[in-house]
Amino acid sequence: MKRISTYTLGCKLNFAETSALAQAFLAQGYELVPFGEEADVTIINTCSVTEHADAKCRNVVRRALKKSPKSFVAVVGCYAQLAPEELASIEGVDVVLGAKEKFDVMKYIGDEKNAEAQIFVSDIQTVDNFGFGHSIAIGGKQDQTRAYLKVQDGCNYNCSYCTIPLARGQSRSESIETLALQAKTLIDAGYQEIVLTGVNIGDYGNKPDGSKGESSFFDLLKALDELPIPRLRISSIEPNLLTSEMIDFIARSKRIVPHFHLPLQSGSADVLRWMRRRYNKELYRARCEEVAAKIPNVCVGADVIVGFPNETDEHFEETYRFIESLPIAYLHVFTFSKRPNTHAAEMLDAGKFQEVPSKVKQARSQKLHELSFFKKKAFVSRFVGKQMDVLFEDEFSDDDELNGERTSSEKLRCYGHTANYLRVGVEVPSKEWARERLVGKILPVSLLGIDEALNATGALA
């Protein structure tokens, strides 16, 4: 039996698509093994959003070939579409596949390594296939707790800093009926939570030319809310696409969890305009406050970009104070980096935008990380002393990586999440005990405190 391993860089959508690619190999009799074990085929799904994407990919290829020097290495994903020659130059890469080709990856796999990497990347304007994406238990973890379901791909927006439309093409979706069938498959497989993911999921149903389709994201939500899944989570939605009608529906729903990730990017009116975002500060505040008012215990997260060209100290201070005033529980902070073929890059090259110095970017990033820490601590603290339901996962305090966080506790803990996205750890006698009694189950937990990584700590109720 041939063996395949996968490695994913980037977003939840990438993870869903990697999983779908792996399933195609499983259907052909391959065995899926954790990355780092010996494998005949290695698939690396790349990201264009993270900085130094080529260096990260190079490192992953090196790690894969260290264990399996004869493994056939296929590099796919957003960065493969944008910079195929760059990835093809990495020693050990056999094939680079673009957005249109990646879902036919099996066609390009050879029995032996290529003398030099082959590139199959179509013009992004010709990409119109959707390609399924939904999770299976991969990477050696067999806890079928949370699955990612791809409901939308591509983006019709043209934010001035973003390469996603260049990497994934225009917005496109599958039918509600098809997605409901995929969701049922995940439910039958035992998943307790489905996360709806995509590039711009609020744009679900809209056509590549920007015209309205027959169905909307709200229609999809209502259809999936009928299915027998304990938890349904929206990964991220643009604030201008989240309507009051939708918020009211979610407030009434017994399945859709009280957790929203609303990209902000900047709290400065000037910077939002330069970014070509499709909302203003007033709309963003209104959405945050409406969600907080209508949905008890809701968790709201936000993305923020620091150091956008022309961002002054005054612009940053405006952003800081704006975020400080909002009912936001945590931030994902990104530092602006110039991306080829974007409007921001063109404005920088023409001298119409001025680059923010690296040290200034770093200082601003640090300030927002500190604000996020205090925001998150205050949010988690609200629930200490309460009992909440936790969906337990196959994650433990002595693992090498815990979502980028480490705990100094010497006691073994098993982790899971509440509906409103608190990460909760409870003490367990052993991993075997936890896997038998906790993992994959939703159980009541009394929250007792907070650890150094801002996880809630608790005891089974």
N, C-alpha and C positions, 0 to 999 in steps of 0.2 A: 504494500500500500504506500503510495506516494504521500509526502507530508507537505503541508503549506503553513506558513506563518505570516502574520500581518503586523504592520506598525502604522499608527495613525498620528499625524500632526494636525493640530487645529481644532475645529469646532465639532459640536455634537452632530451636525449634518455629515461631516467627514466620517465620524465613527459609525453612523447608520449605513453609509454607503460602503465602507470597508467591510462591515458585517455582511451586507448583501453580496459583495464580491466573494467573500469567503464561502457563503452558502452555495454559490455556483460551483465552486471546487468540491465541496462536500457532496453535492449531487452527482459528481463524476467519480466518486469513490476515494477522494483524498481524505487524509486525516488532518484535522486542524490542531496545530501544536502552539504553545506559547512562544512569543518572540524570544529569541535567544537560544532556543533548542534547535537541534539539527533539522533542516527542512530542505526539500527539493526545490520549492518555489517560495520566494519572499515578495510580498506586495507591500510597498510603502506609499501611503496616501499623504500627499503633501498639502501645505497651506501657504497662501500668499499673504496672509494678514500679518503673521509673526515676522519680526525682523530676522535677518540672517538666515532666511529659509534654506539657502543653498548649503550653508555650513551645518545646519541641523540635519539636513538630508544626508550629507556626506558622512556625518557621525553615525547615523543610523545604518547606512550601508556598511560602514566599517564594522560595526557591531554584529551585523547579520553574517558577514562573510568570515568573521573571526571564528565562529562556531561551525558555519557551513560554507566553506570556500567554493564549493561547486554549486551552490544554490543559484537558481535562475532568478534574477532580481528585476522586478517590474516596478517602475516609479510612475505613479498616476496622480491625478488631482489638480488643484488650482495652480500650483507653481509649475507643474509639468506643462500646463497649457500656456503659461506666460513666458517661461524661460526654458524650453525643452533642450536647447543646445547646452546650456549651463549644467543641467542635470545629466545630460548624456556624457559630459566630460568627466563625470565622477567615475573613478576606477571601480569596476565591478558591476556597474549598471548594465543590464542587457537590453532593456526596452523602456522607452518613455512614451506614455499614452496620454492624449489630451482628453478634454471633456466629452467628446463624442465617442472616442474609442475605448475609454476605460471600462465600460460595461460589457465589452466584448473581449475582456482581457485574456480569456482562455485561448482565443484565436492566435494570440501573439506569443504564447509560451512555448519555448523550445525544450527539447530533451537535454541539450547541452548549452553551456554559456556561449554567447556571441563573442566574436573576436573584438568587435566594437559595438557600442550601443546603437540600436535602431530607434528612429523617431517616427511616431505616427500621431500627428497633431493636425486636426482640421481647423480651418478658419472659424473663429468663434461665431461669426454671423450665420454659419451653416448648422450650428448646434441646436437641434430642436427635440432631441430625445429626452425623456424624463429619467428613466433608470430608477428602479426601485431602491429603497433603502430602509431596512428595518433590522433591529438588533437580534443577535443570538448571543448566547454566553460564549465569549471568546477570551483569549489571553489566559486560559487556565482556570478562570473563575466560573464556576457552574451555578452561581446564584442567579436564577432568572427572576430578578426583582424589578428592575427598571429597564424598559425598552425604549429605543428612539425610533419614531416613525416619521419618515420623510414625507411631507405633504406638499412641498413646493420647492422649486429650484430657480436659480437665476434672479435677476433684479432689473426692473425698468427704471430705477432711480439712477442718478448720476452724481452722487456726492463727490465733491472735488478731490478728496483724498483717497478714494476707494478704487481698487482694481477688480472687485468681484464681478461686475458686469463684463469685464474683459476676460475673466477666468471662467465664468459659468454661463454667460449669455443672458438672454432676456427671460423674463418671468414666465414660468410654465408650471402646470400642475396636472395631477391625475384626477380622475373622477371621484366623487364622494363614494360611489358604490365600490370602486376598486380599493380605495383606502380603508373603507369599513371592513372589507374582506380581509385585508392585511392585518387590521387591528384585531379581528376575530381570531386570526391565526396566532397572534401574540398572546391573546387571552387564553386560548386553548393550550398554549405551551406553558402556561402557569405564571406569566408575568402579572405583577400586582400594580404596576404603574406604567403608563405609556406617555412619553414626552413627545409632543408634536414639534417637529423641527423643519427648518428650511432656511433659505437665505433671507427672505422677507415674507414670512408666513401670513401676515395680515393682507398681503397682496394676492392671496390664494384665489384662483379662479380667473384672475385677469389675464388677458392675452398678451403675447409679446409686443403687440403694437400699442399696448396701454388701454385698449378698450375693455369694457366690462364683459365678463363671461356670464354664463347662465347661473353659476353658483358663487357664493362668497365664502370667506373664512367663517363668518358667523353661521352660515348654512352647514358648513362642515362640522363646526363645534356642536351644533344642535344634533346632528346625526350621530356623532361619536358619543355624545352624552347619553344616548339610548343604550349603549352597549354595557354589558356587565363587567366593567373594569373598576376596581376600587378607586384608583387615582388616575386622573388625566391632567397633564401639566403642559402649559404653553411655554416653550423654551424662551422666546423673545418676540416682542411685537413693537413695531414703530408706534409712537404715541399718537400720531395723526391717524392711525388705522384702528385704534382702540376706541370704540364708540360707547356712549352712555348705555345704549340698548344692550350691547355686549356685556358691559360691566354688571348691569342689572341681572342678566341671565346667569352669569358666573356666580353672582352673590346668592342666587337661588339654587344653584346646582349642588348635588350631593357628590359629584365625581370630580369636577374641575377644581383643582386645589387653589388655595389663596396665596398665590405666588406669581408675581409679574416681574419680568425683566424688561424695562423700558429704556432703550438707548437714549442718552442725553447728548453726549459728545462735547457739549460746551454749555455753560450757563451765561455766556456773553452774547448779546444780541448781534454784535458785529461779527463775531467768529462764526456763529450759526449761519449767518448770511454768506460768509466767505466759504463755508463748508458746503453750501447749497443744500442744507437740510430743509425738510418740508414742513416745519413747524416753527413756532416761536416760543419764547420762554413762558408766555402767558398760557399757551395751550398745554405745554408740558406740566406746569404747576397745576392747572385745572385737572388734568388726568390723574396725577399723583394724589391730589387731595380728594378727588371723587372716589378713587379706589379705596383709599384709607377710610373714608367716611362710610362707605357702603358695605365693606367686607371686613368683618372682625378678624383681628390677628393677622392681617395680610402682610406679606413680606414683599417689598419693592426693591429691586436692584437696578443699577444703572451702569452703562458704559460711559467713560469720559476719556477724551483725547487731550493731552497736554502738549504745549509747544507747537500748536498749529502756526504756520507762517503769519507774521504780523501780530501775534498774540503778545500784548504788552503786560506789564505787571498789573495794570488797572483791569485789563480784560480777565486775567487770571483771578484777581481778587473778586471780580464780579461773579465768576464761576464758583469760587469757593463759598462765598456768602450765599449764593443761590442754593447750592447743594445743602449747605448747613441748615437752611430754612425749610427743607423738604422732608416729608416722612419716608426717607430712603433708608434701607437697612444695611446696604453694602454697595461698594463700587468695584468695578473692573476698570483699572486705570491703564491706559495705553499711551505710549510716547509717540508723537508724530514722527514718521520717517517718509522721506520723499519716495514716491513710487512712479516708475516710468509710465508715460502715456496718460497720466491723470491731469486734470485741470490745475491742481495745486502745483504740480511739477512744472507745467508750462508757465504759470505765473511766476514761479521762482526763477526759471531760466530767463524770462523776459525782464527780470528785475522789478516786477510789479508787486511781488511779495518778498518779504525779508525773512531769512531763516532765523529761528530762535537758537541761541547758543546752547550747546549740549549741557553745560553745567546748569544753565537756567532751567532747561527741561527736567533735568534730574531733580533739582530742588523742588520744582512744582509737583513732580510726580510723588516725591517723598511726602509733601504736605497733604496731598490727596489720599495717599495710603494711610497716613495717620488719621485723617478725618474718617476714612472708611473704618478703621479699627475702632474708633470711639462710637461711631454710628452702630456698628455691628454689636459691640459689647452692650450698648444700651438696649438694642433690640432683643438680644438673647436674654438679657437680665429680666426683661418683662415676664418671662415665662418660668423662671426659677420658682419652685414651690407649687407649680401646677402639674397636672397629669395630662400627657399628650400621647397620641398614637404614633408609633415609630415603625417604619418599614426597614427591617434589618437587612444589611448587605454583607457580603463576604469580605469585609475590611476590618483589620485588626490593628491595635496600637503598636505592634512590633513589626509590621510590614515595612519594607524599605521606603515606600511612598504612600502617603495618605492624602491624595489630592493636593500635594505640595505642602502639606502641613505635617508637623511632628508633635508628638506629645511627650513630655518628660515623665509621665506616669510609669512606674515600674510594673503596675498591675495590668494584666491583659484585658483589653476592652474590645468589644464588638460594636461597630458603628452602623447607624442607619439615619434616616431623615424623617422628620415630621412632614405633614402636608405643606406647611408654610416654610419648609426648607431649612429648619434648624438641623444641624448635624449633631447627633446625640450618641454618646458612648456609654455602655453599661459594662460593668465588670463581669467576666465570665471565667470559669475554671479552666477551660481549654477551647481551642478552635473546634475540635471535634464536637464538643458539647454544644457550642453555639451553632454550628452548622446543622446539627440535628434538631435543635429546639427553637432557634431564632431566625436564621437566615431565610429570607423569602417570605417571612410572616410579618403582619402588621399587629403589633402588641402594645398595650398601654404601658407607659413608663412615667414614673414620678421624677421630675427634673429637680436635681438637688444643688447644682452649682455650674460653674464654667471653668474650663481648663485654660491653659496658656494660649492655645490655638483658637480660642473662642468657640470651642465645641461645648455643647451642654453635656453635663454628666448626670447620670440618673441611675435608678434601680427599677427593675421590673415591678410593676404594680400588682 
